[in-house]
Amino acid sequence: MPPPKYFDDVTPVASPEISQFGCTGPNNCYSTQFRWEVVVIYLCYILLNHAFVKLVLQGPVASYLRRRQKHRDQSVFGTIAADTSTDDGSSTDEGSSGIESSSSSSSSSTSNHID
């Protein structure tokens, strides 16, 4: 607990020593209208950011860009192993066996010629 006369020396909030130029207290100089404008701007920014993440980074735009890149890779590099990742982030083993079998068959064919 503070001493009995502790609050006697505290400067009142409405005192001109700390409340000038329309401010209430030493750190509260923004008008109510300006505060509401800032709140609306922040809320708009939060909603737009959330929509961008859900629609562009995680949603249909990203899916379209992944499909387009996969088709470009197939046209440049030829037929490649099946995609091992699914839309939910989990992976399958469909494409890994094709890569392993092609590398093992090429190494076995070269080992036959070494004899």
N, CA, C and O atoms as a GROMACS GRO file, in nm:
protein
  460
    1MET      N    1   0.084  -0.118   0.000
    1MET     CA    2   0.000   0.000   0.000
    1MET      C    3   0.088   0.125   0.000
    1MET      O    4   0.192   0.127   0.067
    2PRO      N    5   0.049   0.227  -0.075
    2PRO     CA    6   0.125   0.351  -0.074
    2PRO      C    7   0.106   0.426   0.058
    2PRO      O    8   0.011   0.401   0.132
    3PRO      N    9   0.198   0.517   0.086
    3PRO     CA   10   0.184   0.596   0.208
    3PRO      C   11   0.054   0.676   0.207
    3PRO      O   12  -0.003   0.698   0.100
    4PRO      N   13   0.005   0.722   0.322
    4PRO     CA   14  -0.124   0.790   0.330
    4PRO      C   15  -0.137   0.916   0.242
    4PRO      O   16  -0.243   0.936   0.184
    5LYS      N   17  -0.035   0.998   0.230
    5LYS     CA   18  -0.046   1.122   0.154
    5LYS      C   19   0.022   1.110   0.017
    5LYS      O   20   0.064   1.210  -0.041
    6TYR      N   21   0.033   0.992  -0.033
    6TYR     CA   22   0.104   0.967  -0.158
    6TYR      C   23   0.036   1.036  -0.277
    6TYR      O   24   0.105   1.092  -0.363
    7PHE      N   25  -0.094   1.032  -0.284
    7PHE     CA   26  -0.167   1.086  -0.399
    7PHE      C   27  -0.192   1.236  -0.389
    7PHE      O   28  -0.252   1.294  -0.480
    8ASP      N   29  -0.150   1.300  -0.284
    8ASP     CA   30  -0.170   1.444  -0.271
    8ASP      C   31  -0.084   1.523  -0.369
    8ASP      O   32  -0.123   1.632  -0.412
    9ASP      N   33   0.032   1.470  -0.406
    9ASP     CA   34   0.124   1.541  -0.495
    9ASP      C   35   0.108   1.502  -0.641
    9ASP      O   36   0.187   1.546  -0.725
   10VAL      N   37   0.010   1.421  -0.673
   10VAL     CA   38  -0.010   1.377  -0.811
   10VAL      C   39  -0.077   1.489  -0.890
   10VAL      O   40  -0.172   1.550  -0.842
   11THR      N   41  -0.026   1.515  -1.010
   11THR     CA   42  -0.082   1.620  -1.095
   11THR      C   43  -0.214   1.572  -1.153
   11THR      O   44  -0.220   1.462  -1.207
   12PRO      N   45  -0.321   1.652  -1.144
   12PRO     CA   46  -0.450   1.612  -1.200
   12PRO      C   47  -0.442   1.600  -1.353
   12PRO      O   48  -0.362   1.668  -1.417
   13VAL      N   49  -0.524   1.515  -1.409
   13VAL     CA   50  -0.524   1.492  -1.553
   13VAL      C   51  -0.559   1.618  -1.629
   13VAL      O   52  -0.501   1.641  -1.736
   14ALA      N   53  -0.649   1.698  -1.581
   14ALA     CA   54  -0.692   1.819  -1.651
   14ALA      C   55  -0.598   1.938  -1.630
   14ALA      O   56  -0.625   2.047  -1.679
   15SER      N   57  -0.490   1.918  -1.558
   15SER     CA   58  -0.397   2.028  -1.531
   15SER      C   59  -0.330   2.075  -1.659
   15SER      O   60  -0.294   1.993  -1.743
   16PRO      N   61  -0.313   2.207  -1.676
   16PRO     CA   62  -0.246   2.259  -1.796
   16PRO      C   63  -0.099   2.218  -1.803
   16PRO      O   64  -0.037   2.232  -1.909
   17GLU      N   65  -0.042   2.168  -1.694
   17GLU     CA   66   0.098   2.123  -1.697
   17GLU      C   67   0.115   2.000  -1.785
   17GLU      O   68   0.219   1.983  -1.850
   18ILE      N   69   0.014   1.914  -1.788
   18ILE     CA   70   0.027   1.791  -1.868
   18ILE      C   71  -0.082   1.779  -1.974
   18ILE      O   72  -0.072   1.692  -2.060
   19SER      N   73  -0.184   1.862  -1.972
   19SER     CA   74  -0.293   1.854  -2.068
   19SER      C   75  -0.305   1.985  -2.144
   19SER      O   76  -0.373   2.078  -2.100
   20GLN      N   77  -0.238   1.992  -2.259
   20GLN     CA   78  -0.244   2.113  -2.340
   20GLN      C   79  -0.281   2.076  -2.483
   20GLN      O   80  -0.273   1.959  -2.522
   21PHE      N   81  -0.320   2.173  -2.559
   21PHE     CA   82  -0.351   2.157  -2.702
   21PHE      C   83  -0.462   2.056  -2.726
   21PHE      O   84  -0.459   1.985  -2.827
   22GLY      N   85  -0.559   2.048  -2.638
   22GLY     CA   86  -0.672   1.957  -2.656
   22GLY      C   87  -0.645   1.814  -2.611
   22GLY      O   88  -0.728   1.726  -2.634
   23CYS      N   89  -0.531   1.791  -2.549
   23CYS     CA   90  -0.497   1.655  -2.503
   23CYS      C   91  -0.560   1.630  -2.366
   23CYS      O   92  -0.580   1.723  -2.288
   24THR      N   93  -0.589   1.504  -2.340
   24THR     CA   94  -0.635   1.464  -2.209
   24THR      C   95  -0.525   1.382  -2.147
   24THR      O   96  -0.510   1.264  -2.178
   25GLY      N   97  -0.448   1.441  -2.060
   25GLY     CA   98  -0.334   1.372  -2.003
   25GLY      C   99  -0.212   1.388  -2.091
   25GLY      O  100  -0.219   1.452  -2.196
   26PRO      N  101  -0.099   1.332  -2.050
   26PRO     CA  102   0.026   1.355  -2.124
   26PRO      C  103   0.038   1.275  -2.254
   26PRO      O  104   0.114   1.315  -2.342
   27ASN      N  105  -0.032   1.164  -2.268
   27ASN     CA  106  -0.012   1.077  -2.384
   27ASN      C  107  -0.139   1.047  -2.461
   27ASN      O  108  -0.146   0.947  -2.532
   28ASN      N  109  -0.238   1.130  -2.449
   28ASN     CA  110  -0.367   1.099  -2.510
   28ASN      C  111  -0.412   1.217  -2.595
   28ASN      O  112  -0.508   1.286  -2.560
   29CYS      N  113  -0.343   1.240  -2.708
   29CYS     CA  114  -0.368   1.360  -2.787
   29CYS      C  115  -0.452   1.336  -2.911
   29CYS      O  116  -0.484   1.432  -2.982
   30TYR      N  117  -0.488   1.214  -2.942
   30TYR     CA  118  -0.566   1.187  -3.063
   30TYR      C  119  -0.714   1.205  -3.036
   30TYR      O  120  -0.765   1.167  -2.930
   31SER      N  121  -0.784   1.262  -3.133
   31SER     CA  122  -0.927   1.283  -3.118
   31SER      C  123  -1.000   1.149  -3.132
   31SER      O  124  -0.946   1.052  -3.186
   32THR      N  125  -1.122   1.147  -3.084
   32THR     CA  126  -1.202   1.024  -3.094
   32THR      C  127  -1.229   0.989  -3.239
   32THR      O  128  -1.227   0.871  -3.275
   33GLN      N  129  -1.254   1.086  -3.323
   33GLN     CA  130  -1.279   1.060  -3.465
   33GLN      C  131  -1.156   0.995  -3.530
   33GLN      O  132  -1.170   0.899  -3.606
   34PHE      N  133  -1.037   1.047  -3.500
   34PHE     CA  134  -0.916   0.990  -3.557
   34PHE      C  135  -0.895   0.846  -3.509
   34PHE      O  136  -0.855   0.761  -3.588
   35ARG      N  137  -0.922   0.819  -3.383
   35ARG     CA  138  -0.907   0.683  -3.330
   35ARG      C  139  -0.999   0.585  -3.402
   35ARG      O  140  -0.958   0.474  -3.435
   36TRP      N  141  -1.124   0.627  -3.427
   36TRP     CA  142  -1.217   0.539  -3.499
   36TRP      C  143  -1.173   0.518  -3.644
   36TRP      O  144  -1.188   0.409  -3.698
   37GLU      N  145  -1.118   0.622  -3.706
   37GLU     CA  146  -1.067   0.606  -3.842
   37GLU      C  147  -0.953   0.505  -3.847
   37GLU      O  148  -0.946   0.422  -3.938
   38VAL      N  149  -0.864   0.511  -3.748
   38VAL     CA  150  -0.753   0.416  -3.741
   38VAL      C  151  -0.804   0.275  -3.718
   38VAL      O  152  -0.753   0.180  -3.777
   39VAL      N  153  -0.905   0.259  -3.633
   39VAL     CA  154  -0.963   0.127  -3.608
   39VAL      C  155  -1.021   0.070  -3.737
   39VAL      O  156  -1.001  -0.048  -3.767
   40VAL      N  157  -1.093   0.151  -3.813
   40VAL     CA  158  -1.151   0.105  -3.940
   40VAL      C  159  -1.041   0.066  -4.038
   40VAL      O  160  -1.053  -0.035  -4.107
   41ILE      N  161  -0.936   0.146  -4.046
   41ILE     CA  162  -0.824   0.114  -4.136
   41ILE      C  163  -0.759  -0.018  -4.096
   41ILE      O  164  -0.731  -0.101  -4.182
   42TYR      N  165  -0.734  -0.038  -3.968
   42TYR     CA  166  -0.674  -0.163  -3.920
   42TYR      C  167  -0.764  -0.283  -3.952
   42TYR      O  168  -0.715  -0.386  -3.996
   43LEU      N  169  -0.894  -0.269  -3.929
   43LEU     CA  170  -0.986  -0.379  -3.957
   43LEU      C  171  -0.988  -0.413  -4.106
   43LEU      O  172  -0.990  -0.530  -4.143
   44CYS      N  173  -0.988  -0.310  -4.191
   44CYS     CA  174  -0.983  -0.335  -4.336
   44CYS      C  175  -0.854  -0.406  -4.374
   44CYS      O  176  -0.857  -0.501  -4.452
   45TYR      N  177  -0.743  -0.362  -4.319
   45TYR     CA  178  -0.615  -0.426  -4.348
   45TYR      C  179  -0.615  -0.572  -4.303
   45TYR      O  180  -0.568  -0.658  -4.376
   46ILE      N  181  -0.666  -0.599  -4.185
   46ILE     CA  182  -0.671  -0.736  -4.133
   46ILE      C  183  -0.757  -0.824  -4.222
   46ILE      O  184  -0.717  -0.936  -4.255
   47LEU      N  185  -0.874  -0.776  -4.263
   47LEU     CA  186  -0.962  -0.854  -4.349
   47LEU      C  187  -0.901  -0.877  -4.487
   47LEU      O  188  -0.908  -0.988  -4.540
   48LEU      N  189  -0.841  -0.775  -4.545
   48LEU     CA  190  -0.776  -0.792  -4.676
   48LEU      C  191  -0.657  -0.888  -4.668
   48LEU      O  192  -0.637  -0.968  -4.759
   49ASN      N  193  -0.580  -0.880  -4.562
   49ASN     CA  194  -0.467  -0.970  -4.544
   49ASN      C  195  -0.515  -1.114  -4.529
   49ASN      O  196  -0.457  -1.206  -4.588
   50HIS      N  197  -0.619  -1.134  -4.451
   50HIS     CA  198  -0.675  -1.268  -4.431
   50HIS      C  199  -0.728  -1.324  -4.564
   50HIS      O  200  -0.703  -1.441  -4.595
   51ALA      N  201  -0.799  -1.243  -4.640
   51ALA     CA  202  -0.851  -1.288  -4.769
   51ALA      C  203  -0.738  -1.321  -4.865
   51ALA      O  204  -0.747  -1.420  -4.937
   52PHE      N  205  -0.632  -1.241  -4.867
   52PHE     CA  206  -0.518  -1.268  -4.954
   52PHE      C  207  -0.454  -1.402  -4.920
   52PHE      O  208  -0.423  -1.481  -5.009
   53VAL      N  209  -0.433  -1.428  -4.792
   53VAL     CA  210  -0.370  -1.553  -4.751
   53VAL      C  211  -0.459  -1.672  -4.788
   53VAL      O  212  -0.410  -1.770  -4.844
   54LYS      N  213  -0.588  -1.664  -4.758
   54LYS     CA  214  -0.678  -1.776  -4.786
   54LYS      C  215  -0.702  -1.799  -4.934
   54LYS      O  216  -0.708  -1.914  -4.978
   55LEU      N  217  -0.714  -1.693  -5.013
   55LEU     CA  218  -0.746  -1.710  -5.155
   55LEU      C  219  -0.622  -1.724  -5.242
   55LEU      O  220  -0.623  -1.803  -5.337
   56VAL      N  221  -0.518  -1.649  -5.214
   56VAL     CA  222  -0.402  -1.650  -5.301
   56VAL      C  223  -0.296  -1.750  -5.253
   56VAL      O  224  -0.256  -1.836  -5.330
   57LEU      N  225  -0.252  -1.740  -5.130
   57LEU     CA  226  -0.143  -1.824  -5.083
   57LEU      C  227  -0.185  -1.967  -5.054
   57LEU      O  228  -0.107  -2.060  -5.075
   58GLN      N  229  -0.307  -1.988  -5.005
   58GLN     CA  230  -0.351  -2.122  -4.968
   58GLN      C  231  -0.465  -2.174  -5.053
   58GLN      O  232  -0.504  -2.290  -5.037
   59GLY      N  233  -0.520  -2.095  -5.139
   59GLY     CA  234  -0.644  -2.132  -5.206
   59GLY      C  235  -0.630  -2.160  -5.354
   59GLY      O  236  -0.529  -2.213  -5.399
   60PRO      N  237  -0.733  -2.124  -5.430
   60PRO     CA  238  -0.740  -2.160  -5.572
   60PRO      C  239  -0.631  -2.097  -5.657
   60PRO      O  240  -0.589  -2.157  -5.756
   61VAL      N  241  -0.585  -1.981  -5.623
   61VAL     CA  242  -0.479  -1.918  -5.702
   61VAL      C  243  -0.350  -2.000  -5.691
   61VAL      O  244  -0.284  -2.026  -5.791
   62ALA      N  245  -0.315  -2.040  -5.570
   62ALA     CA  246  -0.194  -2.120  -5.550
   62ALA      C  247  -0.208  -2.256  -5.618
   62ALA      O  248  -0.112  -2.305  -5.676
   63SER      N  249  -0.326  -2.318  -5.613
   63SER     CA  250  -0.348  -2.446  -5.680
   63SER      C  251  -0.330  -2.432  -5.830
   63SER      O  252  -0.267  -2.517  -5.894
   64TYR      N  253  -0.384  -2.325  -5.887
   64TYR     CA  254  -0.369  -2.300  -6.030
   64TYR      C  255  -0.222  -2.282  -6.067
   64TYR      O  256  -0.176  -2.337  -6.166
   65LEU      N  257  -0.149  -2.203  -5.988
   65LEU     CA  258  -0.008  -2.179  -6.017
   65LEU      C  259   0.075  -2.307  -6.004
   65LEU      O  260   0.168  -2.327  -6.081
   66ARG      N  261   0.042  -2.394  -5.906
   66ARG     CA  262   0.113  -2.522  -5.892
   66ARG      C  263   0.087  -2.612  -6.013
   66ARG      O  264   0.180  -2.675  -6.064
   67ARG      N  265  -0.040  -2.620  -6.058
   67ARG     CA  266  -0.072  -2.701  -6.176
   67ARG      C  267   0.000  -2.649  -6.300
   67ARG      O  268   0.054  -2.727  -6.378
   68ARG      N  269  -0.001  -2.518  -6.316
   68ARG     CA  270   0.065  -2.458  -6.432
   68ARG      C  271   0.215  -2.485  -6.431
   68ARG      O  272   0.274  -2.515  -6.535
   69GLN      N  273   0.278  -2.476  -6.315
   69GLN     CA  274   0.420  -2.504  -6.304
   69GLN      C  275   0.449  -2.651  -6.331
   69GLN      O  276   0.550  -2.684  -6.395
   70LYS      N  277   0.363  -2.740  -6.285
   70LYS     CA  278   0.381  -2.883  -6.309
   70LYS      C  279   0.375  -2.912  -6.459
   70LYS      O  280   0.456  -2.990  -6.509
   71HIS      N  281   0.280  -2.851  -6.531
   71HIS     CA  282   0.270  -2.872  -6.675
   71HIS      C  283   0.392  -2.815  -6.747
   71HIS      O  284   0.442  -2.875  -6.842
   72ARG      N  285   0.441  -2.701  -6.703
   72ARG     CA  286   0.562  -2.644  -6.764
   72ARG      C  287   0.681  -2.736  -6.740
   72ARG      O  288   0.760  -2.759  -6.832
   73ASP      N  289   0.695  -2.788  -6.618
   73ASP     CA  290   0.806  -2.879  -6.589
   73ASP      C  291   0.798  -3.005  -6.675
   73ASP      O  292   0.899  -3.054  -6.723
   74GLN      N  293   0.675  -3.056  -6.694
   74GLN     CA  294   0.661  -3.176  -6.776
   74GLN      C  295   0.696  -3.147  -6.921
   74GLN      O  296   0.754  -3.233  -6.988
   75SER      N  297   0.663  -3.029  -6.970
   75SER     CA  298   0.697  -2.998  -7.110
   75SER      C  299   0.847  -2.975  -7.126
   75SER      O  300   0.901  -3.005  -7.233
   76VAL      N  301   0.914  -2.923  -7.025
   76VAL     CA  302   1.058  -2.898  -7.035
   76VAL      C  303   1.139  -3.024  -7.008
   76VAL      O  304   1.233  -3.054  -7.082
   77PHE      N  305   1.103  -3.099  -6.905
   77PHE     CA  306   1.182  -3.213  -6.862
   77PHE      C  307   1.125  -3.346  -6.910
   77PHE      O  308   1.181  -3.451  -6.879
   78GLY      N  309   1.017  -3.345  -6.984
   78GLY     CA  310   0.954  -3.468  -7.029
   78GLY      C  311   0.866  -3.525  -6.920
   78GLY      O  312   0.830  -3.457  -6.824
   79THR      N  313   0.832  -3.650  -6.935
   79THR     CA  314   0.747  -3.716  -6.837
   79THR      C  315   0.826  -3.737  -6.710
   79THR      O  316   0.936  -3.793  -6.712
   80ILE      N  317   0.770  -3.691  -6.600
   80ILE     CA  318   0.836  -3.707  -6.471
   80ILE      C  319   0.749  -3.794  -6.383
   80ILE      O  320   0.634  -3.821  -6.417
   81ALA      N  321   0.804  -3.837  -6.272
   81ALA     CA  322   0.729  -3.922  -6.179
   81ALA      C  323   0.606  -3.849  -6.130
   81ALA      O  324   0.600  -3.726  -6.129
   82ALA      N  325   0.507  -3.927  -6.088
   82ALA     CA  326   0.382  -3.869  -6.039
   82ALA      C  327   0.409  -3.781  -5.919
   82ALA      O  328   0.503  -3.804  -5.844
   83ASP      N  329   0.326  -3.681  -5.903
   83ASP     CA  330   0.340  -3.589  -5.791
   83ASP      C  331   0.322  -3.666  -5.661
   83ASP      O  332   0.223  -3.736  -5.643
   84THR      N  333   0.418  -3.652  -5.570
   84THR     CA  334   0.413  -3.726  -5.445
   84THR      C  335   0.344  -3.650  -5.334
   84THR      O  336   0.333  -3.701  -5.222
   85SER      N  337   0.299  -3.530  -5.361
   85SER     CA  338   0.229  -3.454  -5.257
   85SER      C  339   0.085  -3.433  -5.298
   85SER      O  340   0.053  -3.420  -5.417
   86THR      N  341  -0.003  -3.431  -5.199
   86THR     CA  342  -0.144  -3.407  -5.223
   86THR      C  343  -0.178  -3.267  -5.178
   86THR      O  344  -0.094  -3.198  -5.119
   87ASP      N  345  -0.300  -3.224  -5.206
   87ASP     CA  346  -0.339  -3.087  -5.169
   87ASP      C  347  -0.338  -3.064  -5.020
   87ASP      O  348  -0.320  -2.950  -4.975
   88ASP      N  349  -0.358  -3.169  -4.940
   88ASP     CA  350  -0.362  -3.149  -4.795
   88ASP      C  351  -0.224  -3.156  -4.731
   88ASP      O  352  -0.213  -3.148  -4.609
   89GLY      N  353  -0.118  -3.170  -4.813
   89GLY     CA  354   0.017  -3.168  -4.757
   89GLY      C  355   0.073  -3.306  -4.730
   89GLY      O  356   0.193  -3.319  -4.707
   90SER      N  357  -0.009  -3.411  -4.732
   90SER     CA  358   0.043  -3.544  -4.709
   90SER      C  359   0.108  -3.595  -4.837
   90SER      O  360   0.087  -3.539  -4.944
   91SER      N  361   0.187  -3.701  -4.827
   91SER     CA  362   0.256  -3.750  -4.945
   91SER      C  363   0.219  -3.896  -4.970
   91SER      O  364   0.178  -3.968  -4.879
   92THR      N  365   0.235  -3.936  -5.095
   92THR     CA  366   0.209  -4.073  -5.135
   92THR      C  367   0.336  -4.133  -5.192
   92THR      O  368   0.432  -4.060  -5.216
   93ASP      N  369   0.339  -4.264  -5.212
   93ASP     CA  370   0.458  -4.330  -5.264
   93ASP      C  371   0.446  -4.367  -5.410
   93ASP      O  372   0.520  -4.454  -5.457
   94GLU      N  373   0.356  -4.305  -5.484
   94GLU     CA  374   0.334  -4.342  -5.623
   94GLU      C  375   0.455  -4.313  -5.710
   94GLU      O  376   0.493  -4.396  -5.793
   95GLY      N  377   0.517  -4.198  -5.694
   95GLY     CA  378   0.623  -4.157  -5.784
   95GLY      C  379   0.760  -4.207  -5.744
   95GLY      O  380   0.849  -4.212  -5.829
   96SER      N  381   0.781  -4.245  -5.620
   96SER     CA  382   0.915  -4.282  -5.577
   96SER      C  383   0.960  -4.413  -5.638
   96SER      O  384   1.079  -4.429  -5.666
   97SER      N  385   0.869  -4.509  -5.661
   97SER     CA  386   0.910  -4.637  -5.716
   97SER      C  387   0.953  -4.623  -5.861
   97SER      O  388   1.042  -4.696  -5.905
   98GLY      N  389   0.892  -4.532  -5.937
   98GLY     CA  390   0.931  -4.512  -6.076
   98GLY      C  391   1.072  -4.459  -6.088
   98GLY      O  392   1.145  -4.498  -6.178
   99ILE      N  393   1.110  -4.370  -5.999
   99ILE     CA  394   1.244  -4.314  -6.003
   99ILE      C  395   1.346  -4.419  -5.963
   99ILE      O  396   1.451  -4.431  -6.027
  100GLU      N  397   1.317  -4.495  -5.858
  100GLU     CA  398   1.411  -4.597  -5.811
  100GLU      C  399   1.430  -4.707  -5.914
  100GLU      O  400   1.542  -4.752  -5.936
  101SER      N  401   1.320  -4.750  -5.978
  101SER     CA  402   1.332  -4.860  -6.073
  101SER      C  403   1.412  -4.819  -6.195
  101SER      O  404   1.488  -4.899  -6.248
  102SER      N  405   1.397  -4.695  -6.241
  102SER     CA  406   1.472  -4.652  -6.357
  102SER      C  407   1.620  -4.640  -6.324
  102SER      O  408   1.704  -4.672  -6.409
  103SER      N  409   1.655  -4.595  -6.205
  103SER     CA  410   1.796  -4.584  -6.170
  103SER      C  411   1.857  -4.720  -6.143
  103SER      O  412   1.973  -4.742  -6.176
  104SER      N  413   1.781  -4.811  -6.084
  104SER     CA  414   1.835  -4.944  -6.058
  104SER      C  415   1.849  -5.025  -6.186
  104SER      O  416   1.943  -5.104  -6.198
  105SER      N  417   1.759  -5.007  -6.283
  105SER     CA  418   1.770  -5.081  -6.408
  105SER      C  419   1.889  -5.032  -6.489
  105SER      O  420   1.955  -5.112  -6.555
  106SER      N  421   1.919  -4.903  -6.485
  106SER     CA  422   2.034  -4.853  -6.559
  106SER      C  423   2.164  -4.900  -6.496
  106SER      O  424   2.260  -4.927  -6.567
  107SER      N  425   2.168  -4.910  -6.363
  107SER     CA  426   2.290  -4.957  -6.299
  107SER      C  427   2.309  -5.107  -6.320
  107SER      O  428   2.423  -5.153  -6.331
  108SER      N  429   2.199  -5.185  -6.328
  108SER     CA  430   2.212  -5.329  -6.351
  108SER      C  431   2.254  -5.357  -6.493
  108SER      O  432   2.326  -5.453  -6.517
  109SER      N  433   2.210  -5.275  -6.589
  109SER     CA  434   2.248  -5.297  -6.728
  109SER      C  435   2.396  -5.266  -6.748
  109SER      O  436   2.463  -5.331  -6.828
  110THR      N  437   2.448  -5.167  -6.677
  110THR     CA  438   2.590  -5.136  -6.691
  110THR      C  439   2.674  -5.240  -6.620
  110THR      O  440   2.787  -5.265  -6.663
  111SER      N  441   2.626  -5.301  -6.515
  111SER     CA  442   2.705  -5.403  -6.446
  111SER      C  443   2.718  -5.529  -6.528
  111SER      O  444   2.815  -5.603  -6.512
  112ASN      N  445   2.621  -5.558  -6.616
  112ASN     CA  446   2.629  -5.676  -6.703
  112ASN      C  447   2.739  -5.661  -6.807
  112ASN      O  448   2.799  -5.761  -6.847
  113HIS      N  449   2.767  -5.542  -6.850
  113HIS     CA  450   2.868  -5.519  -6.952
  113HIS      C  451   3.009  -5.518  -6.894
  113HIS      O  452   3.106  -5.533  -6.969
  114ILE      N  453   3.023  -5.500  -6.764
  114ILE     CA  454   3.155  -5.494  -6.702
  114ILE      C  455   3.218  -5.633  -6.697
  114ILE      O  456   3.340  -5.643  -6.705
  115ASP      N  457   3.142  -5.738  -6.684
  115ASP     CA  458   3.195  -5.874  -6.673
  115ASP      C  459   3.280  -5.902  -6.789
  115ASP      O  460   3.335  -6.011  -6.800
   0.00000   0.00000   0.00000
